[in-house]
């Protein structure tokens, strides 16, 4: 098993990251708060990355987000999303093993087959191109204008 981390595809959200053998370390990004109509949204705790097994054998990968849970209390299993690509509507619920401290740290274990790619995220992924089309279609049907009220690192809606 040889792992490659995918962080530069449209929709990926990750800070500094590294792969060492079967262990992947990911940091979340630090961004300013997004404020819309006086409501602040903190996207600093979100991540979405891809893992690709370029090797000829299957294996277990261990993903540590923001250092994992060393010296941190573990909460119950967390709800993550996963899928083979970011194209289309969204990722499905992740069926592997994952725990969190309930804040911003995660430890994730996944089984990955040869030449398999798996994207994993702690937030629902939306294809920005598809979302833009759906919003524009809704505006057109209502006779309204679509107005940009903000942007994300994934794109503008």
C-alpha positions in Angstrom: 0.0 0.0 0.0 1.3 3.5 -0.9 -0.9 6.4 0.0 -1.3 9.7 -1.8 -3.2 12.6 -0.2 -5.5 14.7 -2.5 -6.0 18.2 -1.2 -5.9 20.4 -4.4 -9.0 19.1 -6.1 -12.0 21.5 -6.2 -13.9 21.0 -3.0 -11.0 19.8 -0.9 -10.5 21.7 2.4 -7.3 21.1 4.3 -4.4 22.9 5.8 -0.8 21.6 6.0 -0.8 17.8 5.6 1.6 14.9 5.3 1.7 11.2 4.5 4.1 8.9 6.3 3.6 5.2 5.5 0.0 4.3 6.4 -0.5 7.4 8.5 -1.9 10.7 7.2 -1.8 13.9 9.2 -4.2 16.7 8.3 -4.6 20.2 9.7 -7.7 22.2 9.2 -7.3 25.7 7.7 -7.5 28.9 9.7 -9.7 31.4 8.0 -11.5 34.5 9.0 -15.1 34.1 10.1 -17.7 34.4 7.4 -20.4 36.9 8.4 -23.7 37.0 6.5 -26.5 39.3 7.7 -24.8 39.6 11.1 -24.4 35.9 11.7 -20.9 34.5 11.9 -20.0 31.1 10.5 -16.8 29.3 11.5 -15.5 27.0 8.8 -12.1 26.4 10.4 -13.1 23.0 11.8 -14.1 21.5 8.4 -12.0 19.2 6.2 -12.5 17.3 3.0 -9.6 15.3 1.6 -9.0 12.4 -0.8 -6.9 9.4 -0.1 -5.6 7.3 -3.1 -3.9 4.0 -2.8 -1.3 3.9 -5.5 0.2 0.6 -4.3 -0.6 -2.9 -5.4 -1.9 -4.1 -2.0 -4.9 -3.2 0.2 -4.3 -1.9 3.7 -5.6 0.2 6.6 -4.9 3.9 6.7 -4.9 6.0 9.8 -5.9 9.7 9.5 -5.2 12.1 12.3 -6.8 15.5 12.0 -5.3 18.3 14.0 -3.0 15.8 15.8 -5.6 13.2 16.6 -6.8 12.4 20.1 -3.5 12.0 21.9 -4.0 13.4 25.4 -7.6 14.4 24.5 -10.8 12.8 25.8 -12.7 10.9 23.1 -16.3 11.5 22.6 -18.7 9.0 20.9 -18.1 8.0 17.3 -18.5 10.9 14.9 -20.5 11.3 11.7 -18.4 11.7 8.6 -19.1 11.6 4.9 -17.2 9.6 2.2 -17.2 8.7 -1.5 -15.1 7.8 -4.5 -15.1 11.4 -6.0 -16.4 14.9 -5.3 -18.3 15.0 -8.6 -22.0 15.1 -8.3 -24.3 16.0 -5.5 -22.7 14.9 -2.3 -20.8 12.3 -0.3 -22.5 9.5 1.6 -22.2 8.6 5.3 -18.8 7.1 6.1 -19.0 3.5 7.3 -15.5 3.2 8.7 -14.2 3.8 12.2 -13.8 7.4 13.4 -13.7 9.2 16.8 -13.5 12.8 17.7 -12.9 15.0 20.8 -16.2 16.8 19.8 -14.2 19.9 18.8 -11.7 19.8 16.0 -9.6 16.6 16.4 -10.3 13.3 14.7 -8.8 9.8 14.4 -10.1 7.9 11.4 -9.3 4.4 10.2 -10.2 3.2 6.8 -9.6 0.1 4.7 -8.4 1.1 1.2 -8.0 -1.2 -1.8 -5.3 -1.0 -4.6 -5.9 1.9 -6.9 -9.0 3.1 -4.8 -9.7 6.7 -4.1 -11.8 7.7 -1.2 -12.7 11.3 -0.2 -13.6 11.8 3.4 -15.1 14.9 5.0 -16.7 16.1 8.2 -19.1 18.3 6.4 -21.5 17.6 3.5 -19.9 18.2 0.2 -21.7 20.0 -2.5 -20.4 20.3 -6.0 -20.2 24.1 -6.4 -20.9 24.0 -10.1 -24.1 22.1 -9.5 -25.1 24.3 -6.6 -24.6 27.5 -8.7 -26.8 26.0 -11.4 -29.5 25.0 -8.9 -29.5 28.5 -7.3 -29.5 30.2 -10.7 -32.4 28.0 -11.9 -34.4 28.8 -8.8 -33.7 32.5 -9.2 -34.7 32.3 -12.9 -38.0 30.5 -12.0 -38.8 33.1 -9.4 -37.9 36.1 -11.6 -35.2 37.0 -9.1 -31.5 37.9 -9.3 -28.8 35.7 -7.7 -26.6 37.8 -5.5 -23.2 36.9 -4.2 -23.2 37.3 -0.5 -19.9 35.5 0.2 -17.4 33.0 -1.0 -15.6 29.9 0.3 -12.3 28.4 -0.5 -14.3 25.9 -2.6 -15.8 28.5 -4.8 -18.6 31.1 -5.1 -22.3 30.3 -5.1 
